[in-house]
Amino acid sequence: MSILALAKRTSIGRYEPMSERHDATAIVVAGGRSARLGTDKRWIDLDGEALIHRSVRLMRTIFRDVVVSSNDPIPGLPSGV
């Protein structure tokens, strides 16, 4: 199932989480080499927020549990992730 199927689209084209979180676990895969991009994608800045932090933050609004799979520790993740 698409993550977008678990969210509703707003009038300005953005997606908002639904009112209740799903009883499922989201897995954020963050362990690639980033060979094509040439830099670690986890730390790409999106409006002042690292991509990995934004991904986790958004997944936590949709899913009850979030797991991050990474080759090394990621500082700044919320407790319980």
C-alpha positions as CSV (number, residue, x, y, z in Angstrom):
1,M,0.0,0.0,0.0
2,S,1.3,3.5,-0.9
3,I,2.1,5.8,2.0
4,L,0.0,8.4,0.2
5,A,-3.0,6.1,0.5
6,L,-2.7,6.6,4.2
7,A,-2.8,10.4,4.0
8,K,-5.3,12.9,2.6
9,R,-4.4,15.5,0.0
10,T,-5.0,19.1,0.9
11,S,-6.2,21.8,-1.5
12,I,-2.6,23.1,-2.0
13,G,-1.3,19.7,-3.1
14,R,0.3,18.7,0.2
15,Y,-0.5,15.6,2.1
16,E,-1.6,15.6,5.7
17,P,-1.7,12.6,8.0
18,M,-5.1,11.1,8.8
19,S,-6.6,11.7,12.2
20,E,-5.6,8.3,13.6
21,R,-2.3,6.4,13.3
22,H,-2.3,3.0,11.7
23,D,-1.6,-0.1,13.7
24,A,1.4,-0.9,11.5
25,T,5.2,-0.3,11.5
26,A,6.9,2.0,9.1
27,I,10.5,1.0,8.1
28,V,12.7,3.8,6.9
29,V,15.7,2.4,5.0
30,A,18.6,4.8,5.4
31,G,21.8,2.7,4.8
32,G,22.8,3.1,1.1
33,R,26.1,4.3,-0.1
34,S,24.7,7.3,-2.0
35,A,27.1,6.5,-4.8
36,R,25.0,8.2,-7.5
37,L,24.3,11.4,-5.5
38,G,27.8,11.6,-4.1
39,T,26.7,12.7,-0.7
40,D,24.8,11.0,2.2
41,K,21.1,11.5,1.3
42,R,20.1,11.3,5.0
43,W,21.6,14.7,5.6
44,I,20.2,16.6,2.6
45,D,18.5,19.8,3.9
46,L,14.8,20.2,3.2
47,D,13.6,23.6,4.6
48,G,16.0,23.4,7.5
49,E,15.4,19.7,8.3
50,A,17.5,16.7,7.4
51,L,15.8,14.3,5.1
52,I,16.1,11.4,7.6
53,H,14.6,13.5,10.4
54,R,11.7,14.7,8.1
55,S,11.0,11.1,7.0
56,V,10.8,9.8,10.5
57,R,8.7,12.8,11.7
58,L,6.2,12.3,8.9
59,M,6.1,8.5,9.4
60,R,5.4,8.9,13.1
61,T,2.2,10.9,12.2
62,I,0.9,8.0,10.2
63,F,2.2,4.9,11.8
64,R,2.2,3.8,15.5
65,D,5.8,2.4,15.2
66,V,8.8,3.6,13.1
67,V,12.0,1.6,12.6
68,V,15.1,3.1,10.9
69,S,17.4,0.6,9.2
70,S,20.9,2.2,8.9
71,N,24.5,1.2,8.6
72,D,25.5,3.5,11.5
73,P,23.8,5.5,14.4
74,I,21.8,8.5,13.4
75,P,22.0,11.3,15.9
76,G,18.8,13.3,16.7
77,L,16.2,10.7,16.2
78,P,13.3,10.8,18.7
79,S,13.3,8.2,21.5
80,G,11.6,5.0,20.6
81,V,12.7,5.0,17.0
